[in-house]
Amino acid sequence: MFDTYPLLRPWLFSLDPEEAHRITLDNLDRAQRWGLLRCLIKQPASDPRNLCGITFPNPVGLAAGLDKDGQHIDALASLGFGFLEIGTVTPKPQAGNPKPRMFRLPDARGIINRMGFNNDGVDACVKRVRQSEFWQNGGIVGLNIGKNASTPIEDAASDYVTAMTAVYETASYITINISSPNTQNLRALQGEQMLRSLLASVDLARKSLSDRYSTRKPLFLKIAPDLDGQDIGFIADLLLEFHIDAIIATNTTIARESVQNLPFGNEAGGLSGAPVREASTHIIRLLKKQLDDRIPIIGVGGIMSAQDAVEKIKAGASLIQLYSGLIYRGPKLISECASALKDL
């Protein structure tokens, strides 16, 4: 395999981050349609992992946020991921926050974003997923759902139920995203009483949907790295009480200690990439201790190398997901992580 990404990255990093993101994905689509990705990308060896009734071909997945609307599924699947998570999608389309809303921190290998769940709405996303060859051929596509910015936080459960109903028949699994810092008050849903109310609503809705479609779809919960041991304790209890199938740890951080002196380091939004690695791994260890293997953990946050992927698994994760590492390392990171985890 000839790794072209190091040659392209200086040019991409000279562009606005959101524009570079669009250009990269559009050109990946072209390369996939022309059959070039099969020549350029080394596919990971088969390394199936069974989790929540799903057999994942390998343990390296795409994190939510990179393909919010399911517009690039076949191209991204061609890079060698074992599974893709699409979204976050909301019941209604929304533009997200004003631009600029994404910032690179190259000295820290980090990214700050305040996108704000910009998406075309859940119905448009579901249509695209169902049109993809990857999904039609049995590929694993998780759908990550959230609430619209215009929906009051006290009515958030209705948005999650609406979105879950829309994706239920299509999604391989459904992720409840309550941990983005870029929708006002969303992280308040991680508080004990609000989380209990939300999970009770989605659990009740899933029971009804399971009867309607004669299948029980796995529900995952995605949490923030900015939690303490007490938070993790009650979250673990609620996961068990409401039969949540897996937990994704973690989303982006609002902490800035490691980057506050860098250009763009104090921009509002969620910080991802290398600066969140330790906090994410710490949360995984806390969850592992609390859950004792009763609920699997998916590790995401700051995976920039195969060694980082191994660290997440040793901390207690069963699968991993990548996003910011791809921006800094390119698609070669996928096969490197998959190879290291197979050896492990």
C-alpha positions, 0 to 999 in steps of 0.5 A, a space after each residue: 500500500 502506498 500511503 498518500 495521505 502524508 503528501 495530501 495533509 499539508 494542502 488540506 491543513 492549509 484550507 478551512 477545516 470544514 471545507 477540507 472535510 467536505 473536499 476529502 469526503 467528496 474525493 473519497 466518494 469519487 475514488 470509491 466509485 472509480 475503484 481506486 480505494 481497492 488499490 490504495 487501501 489495505 483491508 484489515 484481516 478478519 477479526 470478528 467480535 461478537 457484541 450485543 448480538 452483532 458480529 463485527 468483522 473487526 473491532 475498529 469502527 468510525 465514530 459519529 460526527 464524521 459522516 453526519 448524514 450518511 452521505 459517504 457510507 460506501 466510501 468510508 466502508 471501503 477504508 476497512 472499518 468493521 462498522 460505521 456510526 452515522 450521525 448525530 441526526 435529529 428529528 428535524 433538519 437544522 443548520 447547526 451553529 454559525 461558522 467558523 465552527 471547527 478549529 485544528 490544533 496541530 501542535 496538540 494533534 487536536 480539534 475543537 468543534 462546535 458544529 451543533 448537530 448540523 444535519 438534514 434530519 433523520 428521514 433524509 439520513 435513513 433514506 441514504 443509509 438504505 440506498 448504500 451498498 454497504 448497508 444492503 450487503 449487511 454492513 453494520 451501520 449504527 445511527 446516533 440520535 440527538 435532540 433538536 436545538 429548538 426543543 426545550 431540554 425538558 422535552 428532550 425525550 420526545 425528540 429521542 423517541 421520535 428519532 429512534 422510531 425513525 431509525 429503528 428498522 434500519 439501524 444495526 444499533 442506536 446510540 443515544 447522544 447526550 454528551 455533545 457540548 455543542 447543543 445548549 443544556 444537552 449535557 444536563 441529560 447526564 444528571 441522574 434524574 434527567 437521565 433516568 427519565 430519558 432512559 425510561 422513555 426510550 426503554 418504553 419506546 423500544 419495547 413497543 418498537 420491538 413488538 412492531 418489528 419483531 426484533 430488539 435493536 441494541 441501544 447504546 449510550 454515549 457519555 462525556 469524558 468530563 465526569 467523576 466517579 460519582 457520575 459514573 456510579 449512577 450512570 452504570 446503575 441506570 444502564 443496567 436498570 434500563 437494559 442499555 446494551 453498551 456504552 460509548 466512552 467518550 465524546 469530546 471534552 470541554 477541558 482546555 488545560 492542555 491547549 489553552 496557550 495554543 492558537 484556537 485553544 480557547 475556542 468554544 466547543 468540544 476538544 477531540 484528538 490526542 488531548 482527550 486520550 487520557 480522560 477518555 481512557 480514565 472513564 473507560 477504567 471507571 466504567 469497567 470497574 463499575 460494570 464488571 463486564 455486564 455491559 460492554 464498552 466502546 472506546 473512543 477519544 484520542 486514538 492516534 496510533 495502534 498503541 492508543 487502540 491497545 490502551 483502550 482495549 486493555 482499559 476495558 473496551 471491547 471495540 474502538 472508534 476513530 475520528 480525529 486520528 484519521 484527520 492527523 494520520 489518514 486511513 492507514 490508522 485503521 489497518 494499524 489499529 486492526 492489526 494491533 488488536 488482532 495480535 492482542 
